[in-house]
Amino acid sequence: MRWYVRELTDESAYDRYVTHVRHERPDAEVPSRRDFERMRTDRQEADPRQGFRCC
């Protein structure tokens, strides 16, 4: 149940990102969760296909 809720709310996105970075570029520095969320939010707001974000 916990796994399902994490996937549904996309809470596991950071974990998937860390796994991807470590696999593709083992020597790269992994950003903190806070930095990751900031990058993700900036990317979503810059893409007009994401729609209007009210909050």
MOPEWO-V973713 format. One record per backbone hydrogen bond with DSSP energy under -1.0 kcal/mol. CO is the residue of the C=O (numbers start at 1). NH is the residue of the N-H. E is the energy in kcal/mol with one decimal. If there is no record, write none. Layout:
# MOPEWO-V973713
{{CO	NH	E} {CO	NH	E}}
This chain:
# MOPEWO-V973713
{{1	5	-2.3} {2	6	-2.4} {3	7	-2.3} {4	8	-2.5} {5	9	-2.4} {6	11	-1.7} {6	12	-1.1} {10	13	-1.2} {12	16	-2.2} {13	17	-2.3} {14	18	-2.7} {15	19	-2.1} {16	20	-2.3} {17	21	-2.8} {18	22	-2.5} {19	23	-1.7} {20	24	-2.9} {21	25	-2.9} {25	28	-1.8} {32	36	-2.6} {33	37	-2.7} {34	38	-2.1} {35	39	-2.6} {36	40	-2.6} {37	41	-2.5} {38	42	-2.6} {39	43	-2.4} {40	44	-2.2} {41	45	-2.5} {42	46	-1.6} {47	50	-1.7}}
